Amino acid sequence: MLTPGIQLYSLRNVDEPLPTILDRVANAGFDTVEFAYRVYEETDAVRQAIERTDLEVAGAHVGIDRLEDDFEATVDLFRSFGAETLTIPSLDAEYFQSREGIESAAARLLDIANNADAHGLDLLYHNHTHEFVDIDGTYALEHLFAMTGDRVRPQVDIGHVIRAGGDPSALLRRLGDVPQAHVVDANTETGELTRIGDGDVDLAAITSVLRDVGCACLLYEHEDTDLEDTAANLRRLCSE
């Protein structure tokens, strides 16, 4: 069964301490969270909130520079929260304009993957839209994962795939091993991203494919303060 969760970047504009936000997330009905930048500010209180709410920690988005410059301390922090997965949220678009650029990106990711593996951590890469450059008939994103193999696996952002003009289900099948995904709905005519249920994307079909490719965690990412309604829609999607 897919676990319903939220990427906390969705709540970046909520003017509350992060521990309070974690309480709200748990009370709304989410089972798991993925951290972003704010976690570095209130580590002890965040740790206590995780214990208090019994939220699972799907992982964290961590910039590649931080992992290259301060790997040990960063890993120690997120391991203390219970995280076993770190995700690179993005790399510069220039890497995805040529095969040579992708090779450079893959080399950076593999260096971090070696360290992550030594610490018993999984490393994922989260796509935006700029990785969907056609290079020799294949998306640059797919070239990247072909180069990294199972050392760096995809965290597919369904909304960004749609915005890039891609077919999420077809991409997921080609990638084949997708442990986590970000989900949001969209208006397919305009490309505007929406809350789950407000768009016209066949999310049930995409979710079925996600199960087939081994996805264990479905994380909502979209600016939204109606957490209860969103959590209910996501739980329903995960159980279909």
C-alpha positions in Angstrom: 0.0 0.0 0.0 1.2 3.5 -0.8 1.8 5.7 2.2 0.3 9.2 2.0 2.6 12.0 2.9 3.5 15.7 2.3 6.6 17.5 1.2 6.9 20.3 3.8 7.9 22.8 1.1 4.2 22.9 0.4 3.8 24.8 3.7 6.8 27.1 3.3 4.6 30.2 3.6 2.8 29.1 6.8 3.9 31.5 9.5 4.2 28.9 12.3 7.1 27.1 13.9 7.9 23.9 12.1 7.0 21.7 15.1 3.5 23.3 15.1 3.2 22.5 11.4 4.2 18.9 12.0 1.3 18.7 14.6 -1.1 20.1 12.0 0.1 17.7 9.4 -0.4 14.7 11.6 -3.8 15.8 12.8 -4.9 16.3 9.2 -4.3 12.7 8.4 -0.9 12.5 6.7 1.3 9.5 7.7 4.7 10.7 6.6 6.6 13.9 5.8 9.5 14.9 3.7 11.7 17.7 5.0 13.0 20.7 3.2 15.1 23.7 4.3 13.4 24.8 7.5 14.4 21.8 9.5 17.9 23.2 10.1 16.4 25.9 12.4 14.6 24.0 15.1 16.2 20.6 15.2 15.5 19.6 18.8 11.9 20.7 18.7 11.4 19.0 15.3 12.8 15.7 16.8 10.3 16.0 19.7 7.4 16.7 17.3 8.2 13.6 15.2 8.2 11.4 18.3 5.0 13.1 19.7 3.0 12.7 16.4 4.4 9.3 15.3 4.9 10.7 11.8 7.1 8.7 9.6 10.0 10.5 7.9 10.1 9.7 4.2 13.4 11.6 3.8 14.6 15.1 3.0 15.4 17.3 0.1 19.0 18.3 0.6 20.9 20.5 -1.8 23.9 18.8 -3.5 26.3 21.5 -2.3 25.4 20.9 1.4 26.0 17.2 0.9 29.3 17.8 -0.8 30.5 20.3 1.8 29.1 18.9 5.0 28.1 15.3 4.4 28.7 13.8 7.9 26.8 16.4 9.9 23.9 16.5 7.4 23.5 12.8 7.5 23.7 12.7 11.3 21.0 15.3 11.5 18.5 13.5 9.3 19.3 10.0 10.7 18.4 11.5 14.1 14.9 12.2 12.7 14.6 8.6 11.3 15.3 9.4 7.7 16.8 6.6 5.5 16.5 8.5 2.2 18.0 11.7 1.0 16.9 13.4 -2.2 18.7 15.9 -4.4 15.9 18.4 -5.2 17.4 19.6 -8.4 20.6 20.3 -10.4 21.2 23.3 -12.7 19.5 23.2 -16.1 22.8 23.5 -17.9 23.7 19.9 -17.0 20.8 18.6 -19.1 21.6 20.3 -22.4 24.1 17.7 -23.6 25.3 14.2 -23.0 28.5 15.6 -21.6 26.6 17.7 -19.1 24.6 14.7 -18.0 27.8 12.7 -17.5 29.0 15.5 -15.2 25.8 15.5 -13.2 25.9 11.7 -12.9 29.5 11.8 -11.6 28.5 14.3 -8.9 25.5 12.2 -7.9 27.5 9.0 -7.8 30.1 10.5 -5.5 27.4 11.3 -3.0 25.7 7.9 -3.6 29.0 6.2 -2.6 29.0 8.1 0.7 25.2 7.5 1.2 25.6 3.8 0.6 28.4 3.6 3.2 26.0 5.1 5.7 23.1 2.8 4.8 21.1 5.6 3.1 19.3 5.7 -0.3 19.9 8.6 -2.6 17.2 9.9 -5.0 17.0 12.6 -7.5 13.8 14.8 -7.9 13.0 16.1 -11.3 11.7 19.5 -12.4 10.9 20.4 -16.0 14.4 21.3 -17.3 15.5 17.6 -17.4 13.0 16.9 -20.2 15.4 17.9 -23.0 15.3 15.5 -26.0 18.8 14.1 -26.5 19.1 11.5 -29.2 15.4 10.6 -28.8 15.4 10.2 -25.1 14.8 12.6 -22.2 17.9 13.9 -20.5 16.4 12.7 -17.2 16.4 9.1 -18.5 19.9 9.4 -19.7 20.9 10.5 -16.1 19.3 7.4 -14.5 20.8 5.1 -17.1 24.2 6.5 -16.1 23.7 6.2 -12.4 22.0 2.8 -12.4 20.4 1.8 -9.1 22.9 3.9 -7.1 20.7 7.0 -7.7 17.0 6.3 -8.2 14.1 8.6 -9.3 11.7 10.6 -7.1 9.3 11.4 -9.9 7.4 14.7 -9.6 4.2 14.0 -11.5 3.3 17.7 -11.7 6.6 18.7 -13.3 6.3 15.8 -15.8 2.9 17.2 -16.9 4.3 20.7 -17.1 7.1 19.5 -19.2 4.7 17.9 -21.7 5.5 14.3 -20.7 3.3 11.3 -20.1 3.7 10.4 -16.4 2.6 6.8 -16.7 4.8 6.1 -19.7 7.8 7.7 -18.0 7.3 5.7 -14.9 7.1 2.4 -16.8 10.3 3.3 -18.7 12.1 4.1 -15.4 10.9 1.0 -13.8 12.1 1.5 -10.2 10.6 4.6 -8.5 10.6 4.3 -4.7 8.9 7.7 -4.1 6.8 10.2 -6.1 5.5 13.7 -5.7 1.9 14.2 -6.7 -0.4 17.1 -7.6 -3.3 17.5 -9.9 -3.3 19.8 -13.0 -5.4 21.4 -15.7 -4.1 19.6 -18.7 -5.1 22.3 -21.1 -3.3 25.2 -19.3 -0.6 23.2 -17.5 -1.7 24.9 -14.2 -1.1 22.7 -11.2 -3.9 22.3 -8.7 -4.9 20.6 -5.5 -5.9 16.9 -5.8 -9.4 16.7 -7.2 -9.4 20.2 -8.8 -7.7 19.1 -12.0 -8.4 16.6 -14.7 -5.4 14.3 -14.5 -6.2 10.6 -14.2 -4.3 10.3 -10.9 -5.9 6.9 -10.2 -4.3 5.5 -13.4 -0.9 7.0 -12.5 -1.1 5.7 -9.0 -1.7 2.2 -10.4 1.5 2.4 -12.4 3.3 3.8 -9.3 2.4 0.6 -7.5 3.7 -1.5 -10.4 7.1 0.3 -10.3 7.6 -0.2 -6.6 6.6 3.2 -5.2 6.0 3.0 -1.5 5.4 6.7 -0.7 3.2 9.3 -2.4 4.1 12.8 -1.3 1.8 15.8 -1.9 3.6 18.9 -3.1 1.6 22.0 -3.8 1.0 25.2 -1.8 -2.1 24.4 0.2 -3.5 25.2 3.6 -6.6 23.0 3.5 -4.7 20.0 4.9 -7.6 17.9 6.0 -9.3 17.9 2.6 -6.0 17.3 0.8 -5.0 14.4 3.2 -8.4 12.8 2.7 -8.1 13.0 -1.1 -4.5 11.6 -1.0 -5.5 8.8 1.4 -8.3 7.8 -1.0 -5.9 7.9 -3.9 -3.4 5.7 -2.1 -6.1 3.1 -1.2 -7.7 2.8 -4.7 
